[in-house]
Amino acid sequence: MNWEWIQSSVELEAVITAHRGAESVAIDTEFRRRDTFFPIVALVQLCWGDKAYLVDPLQVGHAAPLRELLINSTQTKFIHSASEDLEVFSHWLGVLPAPLFDTQRAAALLGMDSGMSYRAMVADFFEIDLPKDETQSDWLHRPLSDSQADYAAQDVIYLHPIGSRLLERATASGRAPWVLEDGARMTPGGKAPITKFKSAYKLSDAQQCALVAAVDWREAEARRLDRPRSWILGDKILTAIARSVPRSVRELSEIPDMPGGLVRRAGEHLVAAISAALEGDIPSLRSQIGPSPLSGAQRQLLGALSERLDVVATELGIAPAILMPKADLEHLIRQQSDISIMSPATWSGWRGEVVVDPLRHWLSEATA
């Protein structure tokens, strides 16, 4: 395995400068997130060809050259399943890689398996079974072993040629802009935490406001303390808070399983957040809660619309869920009867033209 350590800002700048004329670079990260809210970057792997460069952020010092590489518009960044890497770069360097060519997304849009793992992709392209020995490694421990270095290097040495081949296929099929557009839309953090509470629509207005306020408070507290959300308050306790709508620290303390330490430390702040929500813009807060389930007639329409999506997906040779997940189909049906419902940002661009507009047209005719 051909790799080289980069352990100073001088070395980092030199290697990035040496590859400034390259059209693409494969990137991966290793990090730890066991006891923190934000990921702690432990290693960054770069590859412009057949050699991996292992950047040690614990030794490099300032990483300005890497930041410049990530936003260099002349080099396409190959990253596999980039969501977690985006969180690393956003928190650590304050930038997101662009242009981003997510190889997992590219494979799906080219008709390969959706959600394909990197290991499966390497097996498919090179008939090589990558080892799993270092999957659970402590990447913050120093010095890293040669075995760890080999493992990390493999994550980009195969990724670069895979990305190059996928980009060639995507360009030939006219779908390279689709992959790059999806990459540009990717943001760190995933779905909003409130979306985990699937039954929140059953709560009263006051309870929904209390839930939104408590979830937002926990999010802010987790960020402030840099601790996992569950270390601040568990989801079950948040649901119990919402159901009881505590208006005093005493009422908060009486909720079953409520941590006494949290009540003493931050009970007043949490109760104040809930009270402010109840006195604020209730419709705006309630809008953050997921919608009620579809009606019986709407569910029947959803089935027909899903079948129509299957037709579109078959014509394109892409898995239906990649084109439009079920939640988006439900959103489209709700929007059909309520024009005030806004369209998600993901419905613009190629997906709007190729998927959403045809489905919306079919839906209009079906409900006429």
C-alpha positions in Angstrom: 0.0 0.0 0.0 1.6 3.3 -1.2 1.1 6.1 1.4 2.9 9.0 3.0 2.4 10.8 6.3 1.7 14.5 6.2 2.6 15.9 9.7 3.2 19.6 9.3 1.6 22.5 7.6 4.6 22.9 5.4 4.3 19.3 4.1 0.5 19.8 3.7 1.0 22.9 1.6 3.7 21.3 -0.5 1.6 18.2 -1.4 -1.5 20.2 -2.2 0.6 22.7 -4.3 2.2 19.8 -6.2 -1.3 18.5 -7.2 -2.9 21.8 -7.9 -3.3 21.0 -11.6 -5.2 17.7 -10.9 -8.8 17.5 -12.0 -10.0 15.5 -9.0 -9.0 14.3 -5.5 -10.3 11.5 -3.4 -11.0 12.4 0.2 -11.9 10.5 3.4 -11.8 11.2 7.1 -11.4 9.3 10.3 -12.9 10.8 13.5 -14.3 10.0 16.9 -17.7 10.9 18.2 -18.3 8.7 21.2 -18.7 11.3 23.9 -19.0 14.6 22.1 -21.7 16.4 20.0 -19.2 17.5 17.3 -16.9 15.0 15.6 -13.2 15.1 16.6 -11.2 14.9 13.4 -8.3 12.3 13.7 -7.1 11.8 10.2 -7.7 13.1 6.7 -6.8 10.9 3.7 -6.1 12.4 0.2 -5.4 10.7 -3.1 -4.8 12.2 -6.5 -3.8 9.0 -8.2 -2.1 5.9 -6.9 -0.6 7.3 -3.7 -2.4 8.2 -0.5 -1.5 11.1 1.7 -2.4 10.7 5.4 -2.8 14.1 7.0 -2.5 14.1 10.8 -4.5 17.0 12.0 -3.1 16.5 15.5 0.4 17.4 14.2 -0.3 19.6 11.2 -1.3 22.7 13.1 -3.1 25.3 10.9 -4.9 23.6 8.0 -5.4 26.6 5.7 -4.1 24.7 2.6 -6.6 21.9 3.2 -9.4 24.5 3.5 -8.3 26.0 0.2 -8.3 22.6 -1.4 -11.8 21.8 -0.3 -13.2 25.0 -1.9 -11.0 24.9 -5.0 -13.6 24.8 -7.8 -11.2 23.3 -10.3 -10.8 20.0 -8.5 -13.7 17.6 -8.1 -13.9 16.0 -4.7 -14.6 12.2 -4.7 -16.1 11.3 -1.3 -18.1 8.1 -0.6 -21.3 8.7 1.5 -20.2 12.2 2.4 -22.6 13.2 5.1 -20.4 12.5 8.1 -17.3 13.9 6.3 -19.3 17.1 5.7 -19.9 17.4 9.5 -16.2 17.0 10.1 -15.1 19.7 7.7 -17.9 22.1 8.6 -17.0 22.0 12.3 -13.3 21.8 11.9 -12.6 24.1 9.0 -15.9 26.0 8.5 -16.2 25.0 4.8 -17.8 22.2 2.7 -16.0 20.4 -0.1 -17.1 21.6 -3.6 -17.6 20.5 -6.2 -18.6 17.3 -4.5 -19.1 14.0 -6.4 -20.5 11.5 -3.9 -19.6 8.1 -5.3 -22.4 6.4 -3.4 -25.0 8.8 -4.9 -23.3 8.5 -8.3 -23.6 4.8 -8.3 -27.3 5.0 -7.4 -28.0 7.5 -10.1 -26.2 5.3 -12.6 -28.5 2.3 -11.8 -26.1 0.5 -9.5 -27.2 -0.6 -6.0 -28.5 2.2 -3.9 -26.7 2.8 -0.6 -23.8 0.8 -1.8 -21.0 0.6 0.8 -17.4 1.5 -0.1 -16.3 -2.0 0.6 -19.0 -3.4 -1.7 -18.0 -0.9 -4.4 -14.3 -1.9 -4.2 -15.3 -5.5 -4.5 -17.5 -4.7 -7.5 -14.8 -2.7 -9.3 -11.6 -4.5 -8.3 -12.8 -7.9 -7.0 -10.9 -7.1 -3.8 -12.3 -7.8 -0.3 -11.1 -5.0 2.0 -10.3 -6.1 5.5 -12.4 -4.9 8.5 -9.6 -5.2 11.1 -9.4 -1.5 12.0 -13.0 -0.6 11.7 -13.3 0.1 15.4 -9.8 1.7 15.8 -9.1 4.5 18.2 -8.0 7.0 15.5 -7.0 9.6 18.1 -4.4 7.3 19.7 -0.8 8.1 18.6 1.2 6.7 17.1 -1.1 5.1 14.6 0.1 1.6 13.5 1.1 0.6 10.0 -2.1 -1.5 10.0 -4.2 1.5 10.7 -2.3 3.5 8.1 -2.8 0.8 5.4 -6.5 0.6 6.3 -6.9 4.4 6.0 -5.0 4.6 2.8 -7.3 2.0 1.1 -10.2 4.3 1.7 -8.9 6.7 -0.9 -6.5 4.7 -3.1 -9.4 2.7 -4.5 -11.8 5.6 -4.2 -10.0 7.8 -6.7 -10.2 5.4 -9.7 -13.7 4.4 -8.7 -14.7 8.1 -8.7 -13.0 8.7 -12.0 -14.8 5.8 -13.7 -18.2 6.8 -12.2 -17.7 10.4 -13.4 -16.9 9.1 -16.9 -20.1 7.0 -16.9 -22.1 9.9 -15.5 -20.8 12.3 -18.1 -21.5 9.9 -20.9 -25.1 9.4 -19.7 -25.6 13.1 -19.1 -26.0 12.5 -15.3 -22.8 14.1 -14.0 -24.7 17.4 -13.4 -27.3 15.4 -11.4 -24.6 14.0 -9.1 -22.8 17.3 -8.7 -26.2 19.1 -8.1 -27.1 16.6 -5.3 -23.6 17.0 -3.9 -24.0 20.8 -3.8 -27.3 20.4 -1.9 -25.8 18.2 0.8 -25.5 19.8 4.2 -24.1 18.5 7.5 -26.3 17.4 10.3 -29.0 15.4 8.6 -32.7 15.8 9.5 -33.8 18.1 12.2 -34.0 16.4 15.6 -37.7 17.1 15.9 -38.4 14.7 13.0 -37.5 11.7 15.3 -40.8 12.2 17.2 -43.1 10.5 14.7 -46.2 10.7 16.9 -45.9 14.4 17.8 -48.9 15.2 15.6 -51.1 13.5 18.2 -50.2 16.1 20.9 -52.2 19.2 21.7 -51.0 22.6 20.6 -49.5 23.3 24.0 -47.8 20.0 24.1 -46.4 20.4 20.6 -45.0 23.8 21.6 -43.4 22.3 24.7 -41.8 19.5 22.6 -40.4 21.9 20.1 -39.0 24.1 22.8 -37.5 21.2 24.8 -35.9 19.7 21.7 -34.4 23.1 20.6 -33.2 23.7 24.2 -31.5 20.2 24.2 -29.9 20.9 20.8 -28.4 24.2 22.0 -27.3 22.7 25.3 -25.6 19.7 23.5 -23.8 22.1 21.2 -22.7 24.4 24.1 -21.4 21.5 26.2 -20.2 19.5 23.2 -21.9 16.4 24.5 -24.2 13.8 22.8 -27.9 14.8 22.8 -28.8 11.7 24.8 -26.4 12.8 27.5 -28.4 15.9 28.0 -31.9 14.4 27.9 -33.2 11.2 26.3 -36.0 11.2 23.8 -38.4 9.5 26.2 -37.9 12.2 28.8 -38.5 14.9 26.1 -41.8 13.2 25.2 -42.7 13.2 28.9 -41.9 16.9 29.2 -44.1 17.6 26.2 -47.0 15.7 27.7 -46.8 17.4 31.0 -46.0 20.9 29.8 -44.2 22.0 33.0 -44.6 25.6 33.9 -42.4 25.6 37.0 -39.2 23.9 38.1 -41.2 21.9 40.6 -43.5 20.5 37.9 -40.4 19.7 35.8 -38.8 17.8 38.7 -41.9 15.7 39.2 -41.7 14.2 35.7 -40.7 10.5 36.0 -37.0 9.8 35.4 -36.2 13.5 35.1 -32.5 13.8 36.1 -32.3 15.8 39.4 -28.9 17.2 38.5 -30.3 18.7 35.3 -33.2 20.2 37.1 -30.9 21.9 39.6 -28.4 23.0 36.9 -30.7 24.1 34.1 -34.3 23.6 35.2 -35.1 27.3 35.2 -33.7 27.8 31.7 -35.7 24.8 30.3 -38.9 25.9 31.9 -38.3 29.5 30.6 -37.8 28.1 27.1 -41.1 26.2 27.3 -43.0 29.3 28.7 -41.6 31.5 25.9 -42.8 29.0 23.3 -46.3 28.9 24.7 -46.4 32.7 24.6 -44.9 32.9 21.1 -46.0 32.1 17.6 -47.7 28.8 18.2 -48.6 28.1 14.5 -45.0 28.6 13.5 -43.8 26.2 16.2 -46.4 23.6 15.4 -45.3 23.7 11.7 -42.0 22.1 12.8 -44.0 19.0 13.8 -44.5 16.4 11.1 -47.9 16.4 9.5 -50.8 14.1 10.4 -51.1 10.8 8.5 -52.7 10.8 5.1 -56.4 10.2 4.9 -57.8 7.0 3.5 -58.4 8.5 0.1 -54.9 10.1 0.1 -53.3 6.7 1.0 -55.0 5.2 -2.0 -53.7 8.0 -4.1 -50.2 7.4 -2.6 -50.3 3.8 -3.8 -51.1 4.9 -7.4 -48.5 7.7 -7.3 -45.9 5.2 -6.1 -46.7 3.0 -9.1 -46.3 6.0 -11.3 -42.9 6.7 -9.7 -42.0 3.1 -10.4 -42.6 3.7 -14.1 -40.4 6.7 -14.1 -37.7 4.9 -12.2 -37.8 1.9 -14.5 -37.4 4.2 -17.5 -34.4 5.8 -15.9 -32.9 2.6 -14.5 -32.8 4.1 -11.0 -34.3 2.9 -7.7 -37.5 4.8 -7.0 -36.4 5.8 -3.5 -33.4 7.6 -4.9 -35.6 9.7 -7.1 -38.2 10.5 -4.5 -38.6 9.0 -1.0 -42.0 8.0 0.3 -42.1 11.1 2.6 -41.8 13.3 -0.5 -44.6 11.5 -2.3 -46.8 12.2 0.7 -45.7 15.8 0.7 -46.7 16.1 -3.0 -50.1 14.7 -2.3 -50.7 17.1 0.6 -49.4 20.0 -1.6 -52.0 19.0 -4.3 -54.8 20.0 -1.9 -53.1 22.8 -0.1 -51.1 25.2 -2.4 -49.7 27.0 0.7 -47.4 24.0 1.4 -43.9 24.8 0.2 -41.8 22.5 -2.0 -38.6 21.2 -0.6 -35.4 22.6 -2.0 -34.5 19.1 -3.4 -37.4 19.4 -5.8 -35.7 22.0 -8.0 -33.1 21.3 -10.6 -32.8 18.0 -12.4 -35.1 16.2 -10.0 -37.9 18.8 -10.5 -37.7 18.5 -14.2 -37.3 14.7 -14.5 -39.3 13.5 -11.5 -41.4 16.0 -9.7 -43.0 17.8 -12.6 -44.2 14.6 -14.4 -45.6 13.3 -11.1 -47.3 16.5 -10.3 -48.8 16.6 -13.8 -50.0 13.0 -13.4 -51.4 13.8 -10.0 -53.4 16.8 -11.4 -55.0 14.6 -14.0 -55.7 11.8 -11.6 -57.5 14.2 -9.2 -59.3 16.3 -11.8 
